[in-house]
Amino acid sequence: MPQNEHIELHRKRHGYRLDHHERKRKKESREVHERSHKARKMIGLKAKLYHKQRHAEKIQMKKTIKMHEQRKSKQKDDDKTPEGAVPAYLLDREGQSRAKVLSNMIKQKRKEKAGKWEVPLPKVRAQGETEVLKVIRTGKRQKKAWKRMVTKVCFVGDGFTRKPPKYERFIRPMGLRFKKAHVTHPELKATFCLPILGVKKNPSSSLYTTLGVITKGTVIEVNVSELGLVTQGGKVIWGKYAQVMNNPENDGCINAVLLV
Amino acid sequence: MASGCLFRGNAAWKAALAAEAAGDVDVERVLIQLQDETGEVLGSPFDVPLDISPEKLQLVCNALLQKEEPVPYLFFVKDAEVVSSLGSCVQELGLETEQVLPVVYQPQAVFRVRAVARCTSSLEGHTEAVTSVAFSPTGKYLASGSGDTTVRFWDLSTETPHHTARGHTHWVLSIAWSPDGKKLASGCKNSQIFLWDPITRSQIGKTLMGHMKWITWLCWEPLHLNPECRYLASTSKDCSIRIWDTVLGRCDKILTGHTQSVTCVKWGGDGLLYTSSQDRTVKVWRAKDGVQCRTLQGHAHWVNTLALSTDYVLRTGAFEPATATINPQDLTGSLEEIKEKALKRYNSVRGEGHERLVSGSDDFTMFLWNPAEEKKPVARLTGHQALVNEVLFSPDTRLIASASFDKSIKIWDGKTGKYLTSLRSHVGPVYQVAWSADSRLLVSGSSDSTLKVWDIKKGKLNADLPGHADEIFAVDWSPDGQRVASGGKDKCLRMQVTQHYFISTHTHTMPPGRNTWHVLSSFPL
């Protein structure tokens, strides 16, 4: 192998031999025969090594040839009819495959555990403590200020009994306690008055969730046995989540949208 | 009373009644007045003992009507059926026995189909899911359309393939037999309609092209309006309905008006066409000139399916299922005779009023309409908890069955739309139902791959027919009540043979050449 560019330099200065190209061509075509002669006549370790190397080369060659044969762009095969034939009444409906149903169920369970839902009102204005709780002064000289009264609509359960008034920290006035909500089904566009089962999450604070304060954007659980919904397994659904859409303390009623 | 003998003439039964009455003198007697369903009275009020049973009432009725063949009847006192004896019924309702009691009688089908799950066979041959199955009106041929673009005809006597009709280029979505059983029309997803002849195994005429999108439903003109079976109505997703002239092979009329895909079309016996669509309306058109008469609105979501009260009789045309034989025969007679027979059968089923129409929709409810007269529905049939996929009137037009995706089938009264009962047993959406020819049995196919046969009288499951490996897309009961065919996603067709026989009290004398079932028995079985 030349260590410098003297061959190229000579070619630049003096050009090629007159029969150079002819001789090159013929030599290259003889190379194939010489190669095959060598491969046949070689013996011993040399032959082993050579054949191993040649085998690897051939595999590579075959791969590249196949790659070249495959078309880069897929063309529409007019003769083949697509699979998955369905009758006419199922054509416009997206049938869910069974695997998809199972994976959806698992995903929903996970979301519930994490406490994240897809809700119609994702962002709600957070309500500060001064807005929701009013300070009640107590004591002989009205100096103690540890009691608070809830100024928003709240829900207390069926078996609720107040703590002894002397020790009550949070007062939930009876006038602001609600048991029912007007729930709208988003697809059927019908509204029902359903009893509330509990407050699931108040977006402003977890304190409000435990107290049962219902403000705009709160997710509540309602009793839907009236609607007659049935699960896949045939069991009757009797509780579903709904998100509150109005400001109940201003309107005097709770309007919510069912989360389906 | 000997239930095996036939009474002729009033004198005979009066004597028998008197004899029987003399036997038990101390039983209370009551005056009853027999009336038929429309309120017409039959004879004059007469005296019967209170413990009279339905069988005896039947003999009385048959004698009064002076029928040659005794017809089985059901008796109702103020909508409550007389099951064991008149006395128990009266006691339950708390009626006075002093006054004349009106008793309504309802004739039942003379023949009876009993589901016997034997001789089933699995017909393989399709290479893709079977989308539709249809028996010819006489029950002689069976055709099935599938997703492998072929329509296959099956030989019923040997239960083997007869031939395969190739020509479609995409899934075959709907098939329809002409009412004389001589032609089969099939529509595919590439919006083409082919006509096949089952005997010569070839295509009749040209391919009918013209729709822009896939064909959703095909319906022929009834036999009594045109015995040549010339006109065919087809609906498609391109929101139009086309009426084709199959003799000339071209489109006769195009009816437009719907704004979304048209899901179903029914050609009524009075020359009116009813179409339902995904734009939540049902439209009524005049078939002669293609003019729209009425739009029936009320549904809140897509209208999926329609059913006419005279569906069964329009499908079978001039073929009388009571005269069915084991080997079904083609219709014989000239065009005029066939037309006469079909017209007579149609008029007897239709009765006094007009045809009734039921539409089932995605909004989980159905409406019962009287489309020839008014725009307002007769009744709204609610109760399902998922979309209603198919509704069907029973062949005697008294009952409506609705199959829904909430895994139940509900039975409603055919005249008023009142809810009767729910049939629950499926675990997947119920796709299709089919009535037996005597309206006593109902078969339903669902996506849970089972076929269930229900006994309507008891309101319970009669038999479970498993065997399919995947969802069942199409179910059909042959018009003569002999076989049930079902096909689905597992690419094979299954056929069950059911027994069909007469209830008669003596044998028919038939020429030896014909093969008929004779049963020497007394009613009920």
Interface residues (C-beta under 8 A of the other chain):
Chain A: T81 E83 G84 A85 V86 P87 A88 Y89 L90 L91 D92 L188 G228 L229 V230 G234
Chain B: E128 A129 T131 S132 S146 G147 D148 T149 T169 H170 W171 L173 S174 W214 I215 T216 W217 K237 S261 T263 Q278 A300 W302 N304 T305 D363 Q385 N389 E390 D406 K407 V427 Y431 F473 A474
